Amino acid sequence: MPASNSARVPDTEVIPVPPLNLTGQFAGIRDELLRELTEVAASGAYVLGPKVTAFEADLARYCGTQHALGLSSGTDALLVALMALHSGPGDEVIVPAFTFFATAGTVARTGARPVFCDIEPRTFNIDPAQVERLITPRTKALMPVHLYGQLADMRALLDIASRHRVPIIEDAAQAIGACDTAGTRAGAFGLCGALSFYPTKNLGALGDAGALVTNDGDLFETCRKLRIHGSGHTYYHEQVGGNFRIDALQAALLSVKLKHLETWTVARRARAARYTELIAAAGLAPEHVRPPAEIHGRHVYHQYVLRASRRDELVEFLKARQIGAGVYYPLPLHLQKCFGNLGHKLGDFPESERAAAEVLALPIYPELTDAQQHAVVRALAAFYQQ
Ligand SMILES: *Cc1c(COP(=O)(O)O)cnc(C)c1O
Protein backbone atom coordinates (compact mmCIF):
# COMPACT_ATOMS: atom_id res chain seq x y z
CA MET A 1 0.00 0.00 0.00
CA PRO A 2 1.47 3.40 -0.94
CA ALA A 3 2.25 5.62 2.02
CA SER A 4 -0.06 8.35 0.75
CA ASN A 5 -3.06 6.06 1.32
CA SER A 6 -2.20 5.30 4.91
CA ALA A 7 -4.26 8.13 6.37
CA ARG A 8 -7.41 6.72 4.72
CA VAL A 9 -7.18 3.36 6.46
CA PRO A 10 -9.85 3.30 9.15
CA ASP A 11 -8.51 4.02 12.59
CA THR A 12 -10.39 1.11 14.09
CA GLU A 13 -8.34 -1.57 12.36
CA VAL A 14 -5.94 -2.95 14.99
CA ILE A 15 -2.79 -4.73 13.90
CA PRO A 16 -0.87 -5.76 17.04
CA VAL A 17 2.83 -4.91 16.94
CA PRO A 18 4.62 -6.59 19.84
CA PRO A 19 7.85 -4.98 21.07
CA LEU A 20 9.84 -8.12 20.16
CA ASN A 21 9.45 -11.32 18.19
CA LEU A 22 11.89 -13.80 19.69
CA THR A 23 9.67 -16.82 19.08
CA GLY A 24 9.34 -15.86 15.42
CA GLN A 25 13.11 -15.87 15.08
CA PHE A 26 13.31 -19.25 16.83
CA ALA A 27 10.74 -20.77 14.48
CA GLY A 28 12.87 -19.79 11.49
CA ILE A 29 15.99 -21.64 12.69
CA ARG A 30 14.42 -24.25 14.97
CA ASP A 31 16.04 -27.31 13.43
CA GLU A 32 19.55 -25.81 13.40
CA LEU A 33 19.24 -24.85 17.05
CA LEU A 34 17.76 -28.16 18.20
CA ARG A 35 20.58 -30.06 16.50
CA GLU A 36 23.10 -28.09 18.57
CA LEU A 37 21.07 -28.53 21.73
CA THR A 38 21.03 -32.31 21.27
CA GLU A 39 24.73 -32.40 20.51
CA VAL A 40 25.70 -30.39 23.59
CA ALA A 41 23.35 -32.39 25.82
CA ALA A 42 24.85 -35.66 24.58
CA SER A 43 28.46 -34.42 24.88
CA GLY A 44 28.43 -33.90 28.65
CA ALA A 45 30.58 -30.72 28.21
CA TYR A 46 28.24 -28.06 29.51
CA VAL A 47 30.47 -25.16 30.54
CA LEU A 48 33.31 -23.77 28.37
CA GLY A 49 34.85 -26.53 26.16
CA PRO A 50 35.02 -26.95 22.37
CA LYS A 51 31.69 -25.28 21.54
CA VAL A 52 32.84 -22.16 23.36
CA THR A 53 36.26 -22.16 21.68
CA ALA A 54 34.58 -22.51 18.28
CA PHE A 55 32.15 -19.68 18.99
CA GLU A 56 34.99 -17.44 20.18
CA ALA A 57 36.82 -18.01 16.89
CA ASP A 58 33.64 -17.22 14.89
CA LEU A 59 33.00 -14.11 16.93
CA ALA A 60 36.56 -12.77 16.66
CA ARG A 61 36.36 -13.23 12.88
CA TYR A 62 33.01 -11.41 12.74
CA CYS A 63 34.19 -8.48 14.87
CA GLY A 64 37.57 -8.28 13.14
CA THR A 65 39.55 -8.74 16.36
CA GLN A 66 42.34 -11.16 17.20
CA HIS A 67 40.60 -12.50 20.27
CA ALA A 68 37.12 -13.08 21.66
CA LEU A 69 36.29 -14.39 25.12
CA GLY A 70 32.88 -15.87 25.88
CA LEU A 71 31.49 -14.67 29.20
CA SER A 72 28.42 -14.94 31.40
CA SER A 73 26.87 -11.59 30.32
CA GLY A 74 27.56 -8.20 28.82
CA THR A 75 27.66 -6.74 32.31
CA ASP A 76 30.33 -9.25 33.28
CA ALA A 77 32.31 -8.42 30.14
CA LEU A 78 32.47 -4.78 31.29
CA LEU A 79 33.33 -5.86 34.82
CA VAL A 80 36.08 -8.24 33.71
CA ALA A 81 37.64 -5.54 31.51
CA LEU A 82 37.68 -3.12 34.46
CA MET A 83 39.09 -5.79 36.79
CA ALA A 84 41.84 -6.52 34.27
CA LEU A 85 42.82 -2.84 34.43
CA HIS A 86 42.81 -3.06 38.26
CA SER A 87 40.10 -0.41 38.46
CA GLY A 88 39.47 0.34 42.12
CA PRO A 89 38.97 2.98 44.81
CA GLY A 90 40.54 6.32 43.82
CA ASP A 91 40.11 5.63 40.10
CA GLU A 92 37.72 7.37 37.75
CA VAL A 93 36.06 6.00 34.63
CA ILE A 94 34.34 8.38 32.20
CA VAL A 95 30.92 7.16 31.06
CA PRO A 96 27.92 8.80 29.37
CA ALA A 97 25.16 9.95 31.72
CA PHE A 98 22.58 8.52 29.33
CA THR A 99 22.96 4.74 28.88
CA PHE A 100 21.87 1.42 30.31
CA PHE A 101 22.75 1.14 33.99
CA ALA A 102 25.45 -1.54 33.61
CA THR A 103 27.89 0.90 32.01
CA ALA A 104 28.26 2.84 35.25
CA GLY A 105 27.15 0.09 37.64
CA THR A 106 30.19 -2.04 36.82
CA VAL A 107 32.52 0.93 37.41
CA ALA A 108 30.99 1.50 40.85
CA ARG A 109 31.25 -2.21 41.68
CA THR A 110 35.03 -2.08 41.26
CA GLY A 111 35.13 0.79 43.79
CA ALA A 112 36.00 3.39 41.15
CA ARG A 113 33.97 6.52 40.53
CA PRO A 114 31.79 6.76 37.41
CA VAL A 115 32.47 10.24 36.00
CA PHE A 116 29.46 11.20 33.93
CA CYS A 117 29.66 13.05 30.65
CA ASP A 118 26.76 14.53 28.68
CA ILE A 119 25.73 13.21 25.27
CA GLU A 120 25.76 14.54 21.75
CA PRO A 121 22.06 15.07 20.94
CA ARG A 122 21.96 13.67 17.38
CA THR A 123 23.46 10.29 18.22
CA PHE A 124 22.64 10.02 21.95
CA ASN A 125 26.28 9.01 22.45
CA ILE A 126 28.99 10.50 24.68
CA ASP A 127 30.02 13.98 23.49
CA PRO A 128 33.77 13.93 22.76
CA ALA A 129 33.89 17.74 23.07
CA GLN A 130 33.07 17.34 26.77
CA VAL A 131 35.23 14.31 27.52
CA GLU A 132 38.60 15.98 27.54
CA ARG A 133 38.01 18.32 30.44
CA LEU A 134 36.83 15.39 32.57
CA ILE A 135 40.17 13.61 32.27
CA THR A 136 42.33 13.77 35.42
CA PRO A 137 45.41 11.87 36.62
CA ARG A 138 42.92 9.43 38.20
CA THR A 139 41.18 8.55 34.93
CA LYS A 140 41.49 4.80 34.49
CA ALA A 141 39.51 4.42 31.29
CA LEU A 142 36.97 5.95 28.93
CA MET A 143 33.86 3.87 28.49
CA PRO A 144 31.85 5.10 25.48
CA VAL A 145 28.61 3.29 24.62
CA HIS A 146 27.39 2.65 21.07
CA LEU A 147 23.82 3.34 22.08
CA TYR A 148 20.93 1.84 20.11
CA GLY A 149 23.41 0.31 17.63
CA GLN A 150 25.21 3.43 16.41
CA LEU A 151 28.91 3.96 16.98
CA ALA A 152 30.04 6.73 19.27
CA ASP A 153 32.42 9.21 17.62
CA MET A 154 35.35 6.82 17.88
CA ARG A 155 37.75 8.88 15.82
CA ALA A 156 37.49 11.83 18.22
CA LEU A 157 37.55 9.58 21.28
CA LEU A 158 40.60 7.62 20.11
CA ASP A 159 42.41 10.88 19.53
CA ILE A 160 41.67 12.07 23.08
CA ALA A 161 42.52 8.66 24.54
CA SER A 162 45.88 8.43 22.81
CA ARG A 163 46.88 11.99 23.74
CA HIS A 164 46.15 11.26 27.41
CA ARG A 165 47.26 7.62 27.33
CA VAL A 166 43.95 6.38 28.68
CA PRO A 167 42.49 3.08 27.45
CA ILE A 168 39.02 2.82 25.90
CA ILE A 169 36.61 0.06 26.89
CA GLU A 170 33.76 0.11 24.39
CA ASP A 171 30.33 -0.80 25.67
CA ALA A 172 29.26 -2.45 22.42
CA ALA A 173 26.40 -4.38 24.03
CA GLN A 174 23.85 -2.93 21.58
CA ALA A 175 26.09 -2.61 18.56
CA ILE A 176 27.44 -5.90 17.25
CA GLY A 177 28.12 -5.39 13.54
CA ALA A 178 28.05 -1.58 13.61
CA CYS A 179 31.07 -0.25 11.74
CA ASP A 180 32.71 2.94 10.51
CA THR A 181 33.26 3.78 6.84
CA ALA A 182 36.58 1.91 6.88
CA GLY A 183 34.77 -1.24 8.06
CA THR A 184 36.14 -1.34 11.62
CA ARG A 185 33.50 -2.95 13.79
CA ALA A 186 32.12 -2.10 17.21
CA GLY A 187 34.43 -3.46 19.89
CA ALA A 188 37.53 -3.35 17.67
CA PHE A 189 38.43 0.34 18.12
CA GLY A 190 39.49 0.53 21.75
CA LEU A 191 41.57 -1.65 24.03
CA CYS A 192 38.58 -3.98 24.13
CA GLY A 193 34.84 -4.13 23.60
CA ALA A 194 32.05 -5.69 25.64
CA LEU A 195 29.20 -7.47 23.84
CA SER A 196 25.92 -8.70 25.27
CA PHE A 197 23.93 -11.68 24.03
CA TYR A 198 20.95 -11.02 26.26
CA PRO A 199 17.99 -12.47 24.30
CA THR A 200 16.66 -9.11 23.10
CA LYS A 201 20.01 -7.94 21.68
CA ASN A 202 20.70 -8.17 17.93
CA LEU A 203 22.54 -11.45 18.53
CA GLY A 204 20.66 -13.04 21.40
CA ALA A 205 21.31 -16.24 23.32
CA LEU A 206 18.54 -18.35 24.86
CA GLY A 207 19.54 -17.02 28.25
CA ASP A 208 22.30 -14.73 29.52
CA ALA A 209 25.67 -14.53 27.79
CA GLY A 210 28.26 -11.97 26.73
CA ALA A 211 31.77 -11.61 25.34
CA LEU A 212 34.83 -9.45 25.35
CA VAL A 213 36.66 -8.80 22.07
CA THR A 214 40.18 -7.40 21.85
CA ASN A 215 43.37 -7.19 19.83
CA ASP A 216 45.49 -7.14 22.98
CA GLY A 217 46.94 -10.56 23.76
CA ASP A 218 47.94 -9.72 27.33
CA LEU A 219 44.53 -8.31 28.20
CA PHE A 220 42.91 -11.38 26.68
CA GLU A 221 45.02 -13.75 28.81
CA THR A 222 44.26 -11.76 31.96
CA CYS A 223 40.53 -11.77 31.25
CA ARG A 224 40.61 -15.46 30.48
CA LYS A 225 41.96 -16.07 33.97
CA LEU A 226 39.53 -13.65 35.60
CA ARG A 227 36.71 -15.70 34.01
CA ILE A 228 37.66 -18.65 36.23
CA HIS A 229 38.46 -16.96 39.54
CA GLY A 230 41.78 -15.61 38.34
CA SER A 231 43.39 -18.99 37.91
CA GLY A 232 45.81 -19.90 35.13
CA HIS A 233 46.27 -23.41 36.50
CA THR A 234 43.31 -24.94 38.27
CA TYR A 235 43.32 -24.07 41.98
CA TYR A 236 46.28 -21.64 41.68
CA HIS A 237 44.99 -18.05 41.71
CA GLU A 238 46.95 -15.05 40.43
CA GLN A 239 44.26 -12.36 40.83
CA VAL A 240 40.82 -12.44 42.42
CA GLY A 241 38.36 -13.09 39.60
CA GLY A 242 34.94 -14.66 39.55
CA ASN A 243 32.71 -17.15 37.79
CA PHE A 244 32.21 -15.34 34.50
CA ARG A 245 31.96 -18.46 32.33
CA ILE A 246 29.64 -18.92 29.36
CA ASP A 247 27.63 -22.13 28.92
CA ALA A 248 28.56 -24.44 26.05
CA LEU A 249 24.89 -24.52 25.03
CA GLN A 250 24.67 -20.75 24.66
CA ALA A 251 27.91 -20.66 22.69
CA ALA A 252 26.68 -23.41 20.35
CA LEU A 253 23.36 -21.66 19.77
CA LEU A 254 25.13 -18.33 19.25
CA SER A 255 27.40 -19.85 16.58
CA VAL A 256 24.29 -20.86 14.65
CA LYS A 257 22.69 -17.44 15.05
CA LEU A 258 25.88 -15.57 14.16
CA LYS A 259 25.64 -17.03 10.65
CA HIS A 260 22.31 -15.21 10.24
CA LEU A 261 23.33 -11.94 11.85
CA GLU A 262 24.23 -10.07 8.66
CA THR A 263 20.87 -10.96 7.07
CA TRP A 264 19.07 -9.83 10.22
CA THR A 265 21.06 -6.61 10.35
CA VAL A 266 20.21 -5.80 6.74
CA ALA A 267 16.53 -6.47 7.56
CA ARG A 268 16.68 -4.19 10.61
CA ARG A 269 18.24 -1.42 8.55
CA ALA A 270 15.59 -1.77 5.85
CA ARG A 271 12.85 -1.49 8.47
CA ALA A 272 14.49 1.57 9.98
CA ALA A 273 14.61 3.24 6.57
CA ARG A 274 10.97 2.30 6.01
CA TYR A 275 9.89 3.91 9.30
CA THR A 276 11.72 7.11 8.42
CA GLU A 277 10.06 7.14 4.99
CA LEU A 278 6.56 6.50 6.37
CA ILE A 279 7.00 9.14 9.08
CA ALA A 280 8.08 11.72 6.48
CA ALA A 281 5.17 10.78 4.19
CA ALA A 282 2.74 11.22 7.08
CA GLY A 283 4.11 14.74 7.67
CA LEU A 284 5.08 13.98 11.27
CA ALA A 285 8.71 15.08 11.11
CA PRO A 286 10.22 17.26 12.33
CA GLU A 287 7.28 18.98 14.05
CA HIS A 288 6.09 16.06 16.19
CA VAL A 289 8.80 13.44 15.98
CA ARG A 290 12.45 13.36 14.95
CA PRO A 291 13.62 10.07 13.46
CA PRO A 292 17.11 8.77 14.29
CA ALA A 293 20.07 10.11 12.32
CA GLU A 294 22.79 7.82 10.96
CA ILE A 295 25.94 9.85 11.60
CA HIS A 296 28.83 7.54 12.40
CA GLY A 297 29.01 4.66 9.91
CA ARG A 298 26.63 1.71 9.81
CA HIS A 299 23.86 1.87 12.42
CA VAL A 300 22.58 -1.63 13.29
CA TYR A 301 19.31 -0.41 14.84
CA HIS A 302 19.22 -2.43 18.01
CA GLN A 303 16.54 0.19 18.64
CA TYR A 304 14.85 2.66 16.31
CA VAL A 305 14.58 5.66 18.59
CA LEU A 306 12.62 8.83 17.89
CA ARG A 307 12.43 12.03 19.80
CA ALA A 308 8.72 12.59 20.33
CA SER A 309 6.75 15.50 21.73
CA ARG A 310 4.26 14.55 24.49
CA ARG A 311 6.20 11.31 24.76
CA ASP A 312 4.56 9.83 27.86
CA GLU A 313 1.03 10.36 26.52
CA LEU A 314 2.11 8.86 23.21
CA VAL A 315 3.42 5.69 24.89
CA GLU A 316 0.03 5.18 26.56
CA PHE A 317 -1.79 5.85 23.28
CA LEU A 318 0.34 3.26 21.46
CA LYS A 319 -0.10 0.70 24.22
CA ALA A 320 -3.86 1.04 23.95
CA ARG A 321 -3.47 0.10 20.27
CA GLN A 322 -1.31 -2.92 21.11
CA ILE A 323 1.88 -1.29 19.85
CA GLY A 324 4.83 -2.14 22.05
CA ALA A 325 6.80 1.09 22.17
CA GLY A 326 9.58 1.38 24.75
CA VAL A 327 11.47 4.09 26.62
CA TYR A 328 15.22 3.52 26.85
CA TYR A 329 15.93 5.14 29.30
CA PRO A 330 13.56 7.23 31.40
CA LEU A 331 16.08 8.43 34.03
CA PRO A 332 19.71 9.41 33.30
CA LEU A 333 22.34 7.83 35.50
CA HIS A 334 23.41 10.96 37.39
CA LEU A 335 19.87 11.16 38.81
CA GLN A 336 19.64 7.51 39.91
CA LYS A 337 19.15 7.06 43.63
CA CYS A 338 22.11 4.69 43.96
CA PHE A 339 24.46 7.38 42.64
CA GLY A 340 23.16 10.05 45.03
CA ASN A 341 26.53 9.98 46.79
CA LEU A 342 28.16 11.44 43.66
CA GLY A 343 26.43 14.76 44.36
CA HIS A 344 24.72 15.45 41.03
CA LYS A 345 21.50 17.38 40.51
CA LEU A 346 18.90 18.04 37.84
CA GLY A 347 20.42 20.32 35.22
CA ASP A 348 23.93 18.87 35.37
CA PHE A 349 23.63 17.04 32.03
CA PRO A 350 20.89 18.80 30.05
CA GLU A 351 21.13 16.73 26.87
CA SER A 352 20.90 13.48 28.82
CA GLU A 353 17.90 14.81 30.71
CA ARG A 354 16.20 15.98 27.50
CA ALA A 355 16.82 12.61 25.85
CA ALA A 356 15.31 10.79 28.83
CA ALA A 357 12.17 12.92 28.45
CA GLU A 358 11.85 12.58 24.67
CA VAL A 359 13.06 9.17 23.49
CA LEU A 360 10.66 6.57 22.19
CA ALA A 361 11.68 3.26 20.63
CA LEU A 362 9.37 1.81 17.98
CA PRO A 363 9.24 -1.97 17.59
CA ILE A 364 12.02 -3.11 15.25
CA TYR A 365 13.08 -6.64 14.36
CA PRO A 366 13.78 -8.54 11.15
CA GLU A 367 10.34 -10.21 11.17
CA LEU A 368 8.44 -6.89 11.41
CA THR A 369 6.02 -6.69 8.45
CA ASP A 370 5.25 -3.72 6.27
CA ALA A 371 1.62 -3.85 7.45
CA GLN A 372 2.85 -3.59 11.04
CA GLN A 373 5.07 -0.63 10.20
CA HIS A 374 2.12 1.10 8.56
CA ALA A 375 0.04 0.40 11.66
CA VAL A 376 2.68 1.99 13.89
CA VAL A 377 2.94 5.13 11.77
CA ARG A 378 -0.85 5.37 11.42
CA ALA A 379 -1.07 5.30 15.19
CA LEU A 380 1.56 8.04 15.48
CA ALA A 381 -0.40 10.15 12.96
CA ALA A 382 -3.66 9.52 14.82
CA PHE A 383 -2.10 10.62 18.09
CA TYR A 384 -0.80 13.92 16.74
CA GLN A 385 -4.06 14.65 14.89
CA GLN A 386 -6.02 14.67 18.15
C1 LIG B 1 22.44 -4.97 27.58
C2 LIG B 1 23.45 -3.97 27.93
C3 LIG B 1 24.47 -4.22 28.86
C4 LIG B 1 24.52 -5.43 29.73
O1 LIG B 1 24.42 -6.64 29.08
P1 LIG B 1 23.82 -7.91 29.86
O2 LIG B 1 24.18 -9.04 28.95
O3 LIG B 1 22.36 -7.70 29.98
O4 LIG B 1 24.49 -8.01 31.17
C5 LIG B 1 25.44 -3.25 29.06
N1 LIG B 1 25.40 -2.09 28.41
C6 LIG B 1 24.44 -1.79 27.53
C7 LIG B 1 24.47 -0.48 26.82
C8 LIG B 1 23.42 -2.71 27.27
O5 LIG B 1 22.44 -2.40 26.41
The ligand as an SDF file (V2000), in Angstrom:
LIG
                    3D

 15 15  0  0  0  0  0  0  0  0999 V2000
   22.4400   -4.9740   27.5760 C   0  0  0  0  0  0  0  0  0  0  0  0
   23.4480   -3.9670   27.9340 C   0  0  0  0  0  0  0  0  0  0  0  0
   24.4680   -4.2200   28.8550 C   0  0  0  0  0  0  0  0  0  0  0  0
   24.5180   -5.4290   29.7340 C   0  0  0  0  0  0  0  0  0  0  0  0
   24.4240   -6.6430   29.0770 O   0  0  0  0  0  0  0  0  0  0  0  0
   23.8210   -7.9140   29.8560 P   0  0  0  0  0  0  0  0  0  0  0  0
   24.1820   -9.0430   28.9500 O   0  0  0  0  0  0  0  0  0  0  0  0
   22.3610   -7.7010   29.9810 O   0  0  0  0  0  0  0  0  0  0  0  0
   24.4900   -8.0140   31.1690 O   0  0  0  0  0  0  0  0  0  0  0  0
   25.4370   -3.2540   29.0590 C   0  0  0  0  0  0  0  0  0  0  0  0
   25.3980   -2.0920   28.4050 N   0  0  0  0  0  0  0  0  0  0  0  0
   24.4370   -1.7910   27.5260 C   0  0  0  0  0  0  0  0  0  0  0  0
   24.4720   -0.4750   26.8240 C   0  0  0  0  0  0  0  0  0  0  0  0
   23.4160   -2.7110   27.2680 C   0  0  0  0  0  0  0  0  0  0  0  0
   22.4390   -2.4010   26.4120 O   0  0  0  0  0  0  0  0  0  0  0  0
  1  2  1  0
  2  3  1  0
  2 14  2  0
  3  4  1  0
  3 10  2  0
  4  5  1  0
  5  6  1  0
  6  7  2  0
  6  8  1  0
  6  9  1  0
 10 11  1  0
 11 12  2  0
 12 13  1  0
 12 14  1  0
 14 15  1  0
M  END
$$$$
